Amino acid sequence: MSGGRALALLATLYLSQGLPFGFFTLAVPAVLREQGQSLEVVGLSSALALPWALKFLWSPAVDRFGRRKDWIVPLQLLTVVVLLGLAWVNPGPGEALRGAGWLAAGMVLASVLAATQDIATDGLAVRILAPEQRGWGNGIQVAGYRLGMILGGSAILVLFARVGWPWAFGAMAAALVALTLPVWRYAEPPPQPVDASPIDLLGTLRSVGPAWCAVLVTYKLGEAAAGAMLRPLLVDRGWSLDALGGLLGVGGSTAGLVGALIGGALAGRHRRWALVGCAGVQCLAVAGQGLAAEVGGLVPAVLVEHVASGMATASLFTAMMDRCRRRLEATDYTLQASLVVIASGVGASLSGASAARLGYAGHFGLCAVACAAAAAMAWWATTRAEGA
């Protein structure tokens, strides 16, 4: 498969993940609140991150049974069925209990399906991308997902406002059907026998080594802790929800998309320098947010940080691909990604206590220190690997 066709295929797959997830996490909370739901119900969207953190538990099954395509196509079609079912759910005040319950169940189910599709897609990406293509491949991965988030969180929300809930979900379902066609037509080679079991997750940890595990845990922790306090900071500075959604949902996601392409291009040229350099840029961007919290200029600081975050993410994902074993790509990549997600979740969960005690400027300063430590850890781990 040519490099261009491989990148195009992966773009459709990651776009198909971001589209419903963007709608569920960015648009649905606003819709539910507008329709009179409680903040407790609105907060249900936070549960969508759980399958993405735990997906490593069933990732060996994707390596062991069938081709990647044999997983991706049914999973995306099942997601279409879930979306069509949710089109007839009424989450408004009159049906608060029943409607919100069905919506929550559908959202979690769609998240499980998307997380499992991501296991197969990541494994496929590692397999079909040559090492020199992986930088651009991961740039496309992050950019495609962020574009899906933009469309799901903004364009579908506009569609909802004009034509209503059923048509918005119907449009997402139709888009997913169209995005499934390229992988359905893809002639994937037959799978080779592989012995992948849950026990092999320990083999993944042994394969990548403790130094690289330390990089995975620290690389996005500081940035995640900073990002978790960004919305409260903007609200406290008097931003309306509409303005906040425009800055973070459209502006931030677009900036992250650009950053992902830059980071992918850099990683394609030199893995080590891209990994360490993008972590350094991320450190400076987070520190810039802390400065902006005190002296002003939050808009450019936020956009620069999203560019830096996209650069760092694409660079890290490229390095993760290089550490996957042949025929165990899904297991190895997914466990690495789950370590990043879990560490980011810990950082985000502790961010409120940090900001309450240190203030916003002090909190972002602490997060910048964590980002600097991650850059140093990446330098040490890659130096150690090259010297081994």
JOBEL-V119294 format. One record per helix or strand. SS is the DSSP state (H for helix, E for strand). FROM is the first residue (numbers start at 1). LEN is the number of residues. If there is no record, write none. Layout:
((SS;FROM;LEN) (SS;FROM;LEN))
This chain:
((H;3;32) (H;39;16) (H;56;9) (H;68;19) (H;93;36) (H;131;33) (H;165;21) (H;200;19) (H;221;8) (H;230;7) (H;241;29) (H;271;25) (H;298;25) (H;329;59))
